[in-house]
Amino acid sequence: MEKIKGTGRVTVFQLLHDWPDSYCILGYTTTGHFGDTAVLGIIPVEGNPFEPGDLYGVAGRHDAGRLYGGSHDHARAAWLACLGFSARLTPKPETIDAPEVEWELDMARRVQLDKGLYGNRGVIAGRLSLPEPLMGQARALLPEPAPARYGPVARVGG
C-alpha cells in the first residue's frame, strides 16, 4: 500500500455502515490543489469486528450507482465524497473537527471522478492514522455493540 501524508483539517465521525449495529470510525480530510481530492480513512479500532476494510465496498453496498449514475467507480467515489463532505457540513454532536492536524493514510484506492462533486475531482480511501491524543479520542467514538435481544415482545395496552 502506498502511504500519503498531509496536514490540515480532519473531521472524525462514526459511521453506521451496515444495519443494525455495524459501526466504524472514519476520518475525512482533503489534499491536492485547493483540496480538490477527498481523503477518507477508516480509523482502526482494535477488536472492532465490524470494521469494513474497503470503503469502496461499503459505497457499493449502499447502491451508489442509483444516486450518482456514471461509471461504477465514479458512483462509489461520489458516495464517499458526499459522506465526508456531509459529515463536516452537518456534524453529529460527537463528531471531532480538528482544524490543523498531521495525518497519514495507507492508501487502498484512488479514483478520479467523472465530474467534480462536493468540491472534489478525486477520492482516496484507505486506513487513516492521526497523532495521539486525537487517535485515542477518535477510537473512543466507537459505540459499544448492542446486545442481541431475544425473547417475548412486550405488548402495549393488553
DRENDO-1510 file (C-alpha; in Angstrom, 1 decimal, always signed):
<recs>
REC; n; res; u; v; w
REC; 1; MET; +0.0; +0.0; +0.0 .
REC; 2; GLU; +1.2; +3.5; -0.8 .
REC; 3; LYS; +1.3; +5.9; +2.1 .
REC; 4; ILE; +0.3; +9.6; +1.7 .
REC; 5; LYS; +0.7; +12.3; +4.3 .
REC; 6; GLY; -0.7; +15.7; +4.8 .
REC; 7; THR; -1.6; +18.4; +7.3 .
REC; 8; GLY; -5.0; +20.1; +7.5 .
REC; 9; ARG; -8.5; +20.0; +8.8 .
REC; 10; VAL; -9.6; +16.5; +9.7 .
REC; 11; THR; -13.2; +15.6; +10.6 .
REC; 12; VAL; -13.7; +12.3; +12.5 .
REC; 13; PHE; -17.1; +10.6; +12.8 .
REC; 14; GLN; -18.8; +7.3; +13.4 .
REC; 15; LEU; -20.4; +5.5; +10.5 .
REC; 16; LEU; -23.2; +3.0; +10.8 .
REC; 17; HIS; -22.2; +1.2; +7.6 .
REC; 18; ASP; -24.4; -2.0; +7.9 .
REC; 19; TRP; -27.7; -2.1; +9.7 .
REC; 20; PRO; -28.5; -2.5; +12.5 .
REC; 21; ASP; -25.3; -2.1; +14.5 .
REC; 22; SER; -22.1; -2.3; +12.4 .
REC; 23; TYR; -20.1; +0.8; +13.2 .
REC; 24; CYS; -16.7; +2.1; +12.2 .
REC; 25; ILE; -14.8; +5.3; +12.8 .
REC; 26; LEU; -13.8; +7.4; +9.7 .
REC; 27; GLY; -11.7; +10.4; +9.2 .
REC; 28; TYR; -12.2; +12.9; +6.3 .
REC; 29; THR; -9.8; +15.5; +5.0 .
REC; 30; THR; -8.7; +16.8; +1.6 .
REC; 31; THR; -5.5; +17.1; -0.3 .
REC; 32; GLY; -4.3; +18.3; -3.6 .
REC; 33; HIS; -4.6; +21.7; -5.4 .
REC; 34; PHE; -7.1; +23.7; -3.3 .
REC; 35; GLY; -8.2; +20.5; -1.5 .
REC; 36; ASP; -9.7; +19.0; -4.7 .
REC; 37; THR; -9.2; +15.4; -3.6 .
REC; 38; ALA; -11.3; +13.9; -0.8 .
REC; 39; VAL; -9.4; +11.6; +1.6 .
REC; 40; LEU; -11.4; +9.1; +3.7 .
REC; 41; GLY; -9.9; +6.7; +6.0 .
REC; 42; ILE; -11.0; +4.0; +8.4 .
REC; 43; ILE; -9.5; +4.7; +11.8 .
REC; 44; PRO; -8.6; +1.2; +13.1 .
REC; 45; VAL; -10.0; +0.2; +16.4 .
REC; 46; GLU; -8.6; -3.0; +17.9 .
REC; 47; GLY; -11.3; -5.6; +18.5 .
REC; 48; ASN; -13.9; -3.9; +16.3 .
REC; 49; PRO; -15.5; -6.9; +14.5 .
REC; 50; PHE; -17.4; -4.5; +12.2 .
REC; 51; GLU; -14.6; -2.7; +10.6 .
REC; 52; PRO; -15.5; -2.8; +6.9 .
REC; 53; GLY; -12.0; -2.9; +5.4 .
REC; 54; ASP; -12.9; -1.5; +2.0 .
REC; 55; LEU; -14.7; +1.8; +1.9 .
REC; 56; TYR; -15.4; +1.5; -1.8 .
REC; 57; GLY; -17.2; -1.8; -1.0 .
REC; 58; VAL; -19.3; +0.0; +1.6 .
REC; 59; ALA; -20.3; +2.6; -1.0 .
REC; 60; GLY; -21.2; -0.2; -3.4 .
REC; 61; ARG; -23.5; -1.8; -0.9 .
REC; 62; HIS; -25.3; +1.5; -0.5 .
REC; 63; ASP; -26.4; +1.4; -4.2 .
REC; 64; ALA; -24.3; +4.5; -5.1 .
REC; 65; GLY; -25.0; +3.9; -8.8 .
REC; 66; ARG; -28.7; +4.6; -8.4 .
REC; 67; LEU; -27.9; +8.0; -6.9 .
REC; 68; TYR; -24.9; +9.2; -8.9 .
REC; 69; GLY; -25.0; +7.3; -12.2 .
REC; 70; GLY; -21.9; +7.2; -14.3 .
REC; 71; SER; -19.3; +4.5; -14.1 .
REC; 72; HIS; -19.3; +2.1; -11.1 .
REC; 73; ASP; -16.0; +3.7; -9.8 .
REC; 74; HIS; -17.4; +7.2; -10.2 .
REC; 75; ALA; -20.6; +6.4; -8.3 .
REC; 76; ARG; -18.8; +4.8; -5.4 .
REC; 77; ALA; -16.3; +7.6; -5.2 .
REC; 78; ALA; -19.0; +10.2; -5.3 .
REC; 79; TRP; -20.9; +8.5; -2.5 .
REC; 80; LEU; -17.7; +8.6; -0.4 .
REC; 81; ALA; -17.0; +12.3; -1.2 .
REC; 82; CYS; -20.6; +13.0; -0.1 .
REC; 83; LEU; -20.1; +11.1; +3.1 .
REC; 84; GLY; -17.1; +13.1; +4.1 .
REC; 85; PHE; -18.4; +16.4; +3.0 .
REC; 86; SER; -21.8; +15.8; +4.7 .
REC; 87; ALA; -20.1; +14.8; +8.0 .
REC; 88; ARG; -18.2; +18.0; +8.0 .
REC; 89; LEU; -21.1; +20.2; +6.9 .
REC; 90; THR; -23.7; +18.8; +9.3 .
REC; 91; PRO; -21.8; +17.1; +12.1 .
REC; 92; LYS; -23.4; +14.9; +14.7 .
REC; 93; PRO; -22.7; +16.1; +18.3 .
REC; 94; GLU; -19.9; +13.5; +18.9 .
REC; 95; THR; -18.0; +14.5; +15.7 .
REC; 96; ILE; -14.4; +15.7; +16.2 .
REC; 97; ASP; -13.3; +18.5; +14.0 .
REC; 98; ALA; -9.5; +19.2; +14.3 .
REC; 99; PRO; -8.5; +22.3; +12.4 .
REC; 100; GLU; -4.8; +21.6; +11.8 .
REC; 101; VAL; -3.5; +18.1; +12.2 .
REC; 102; GLU; -0.9; +15.9; +10.6 .
REC; 103; TRP; -2.4; +12.7; +9.1 .
REC; 104; GLU; -1.1; +9.6; +7.3 .
REC; 105; LEU; -3.2; +7.3; +5.0 .
REC; 106; ASP; -2.4; +3.8; +4.0 .
REC; 107; MET; -4.0; +4.3; +0.6 .
REC; 108; ALA; -6.1; +1.4; -0.6 .
REC; 109; ARG; -7.6; +3.0; -3.7 .
REC; 110; ARG; -7.7; +6.3; -5.6 .
REC; 111; VAL; -10.5; +7.2; -8.1 .
REC; 112; GLN; -10.9; +10.2; -10.3 .
REC; 113; LEU; -14.5; +11.4; -10.5 .
REC; 114; ASP; -16.2; +11.6; -13.9 .
REC; 115; LYS; -17.1; +15.2; -12.9 .
REC; 116; GLY; -16.4; +17.4; -9.9 .
REC; 117; LEU; -18.7; +16.9; -6.9 .
REC; 118; TYR; -18.6; +18.4; -3.4 .
REC; 119; GLY; -15.5; +20.4; -4.4 .
REC; 120; ASN; -13.6; +17.3; -5.3 .
REC; 121; ARG; -12.2; +15.8; -8.5 .
REC; 122; GLY; -11.0; +12.6; -6.9 .
REC; 123; VAL; -11.3; +10.4; -3.9 .
REC; 124; ILE; -8.7; +8.4; -2.0 .
REC; 125; ALA; -9.7; +5.8; +0.6 .
REC; 126; GLY; -7.7; +3.6; +3.0 .
REC; 127; ARG; -6.7; +3.5; +6.7 .
REC; 128; LEU; -6.0; +6.7; +8.5 .
REC; 129; SER; -3.6; +7.4; +11.3 .
REC; 130; LEU; -3.6; +10.6; +13.4 .
REC; 131; PRO; -1.3; +11.7; +16.2 .
REC; 132; GLU; -2.1; +11.0; +19.8 .
REC; 133; PRO; -4.2; +12.0; +21.7 .
REC; 134; LEU; -6.5; +12.6; +18.7 .
REC; 135; MET; -6.2; +8.9; +17.7 .
REC; 136; GLY; -7.5; +7.8; +21.1 .
REC; 137; GLN; -10.3; +10.3; +21.0 .
REC; 138; ALA; -11.3; +9.0; +17.6 .
REC; 139; ARG; -11.3; +5.4; +18.8 .
REC; 140; ALA; -13.5; +6.4; +21.7 .
REC; 141; LEU; -16.3; +7.4; +19.3 .
REC; 142; LEU; -17.0; +3.7; +18.5 .
REC; 143; PRO; -20.2; +2.7; +20.3 .
REC; 144; GLU; -20.3; -0.5; +22.3 .
REC; 145; PRO; -22.1; -3.2; +20.4 .
REC; 146; ALA; -25.7; -3.5; +21.5 .
REC; 147; PRO; -26.5; -7.0; +22.9 .
REC; 148; ALA; -28.9; -9.1; +20.9 .
REC; 149; ARG; -32.4; -9.1; +22.4 .
REC; 150; TYR; -34.3; -12.3; +22.2 .
REC; 151; GLY; -37.5; -13.4; +24.0 .
REC; 152; PRO; -41.1; -12.3; +24.0 .
REC; 153; VAL; -42.0; -8.9; +22.7 .
REC; 154; ALA; -43.8; -6.7; +25.3 .
REC; 155; ARG; -47.3; -5.9; +24.3 .
REC; 156; VAL; -48.7; -2.4; +24.8 .
REC; 157; GLY; -52.3; -2.0; +26.0 .
REC; 158; GLY; -53.3; -5.5; +26.7 .
</recs>
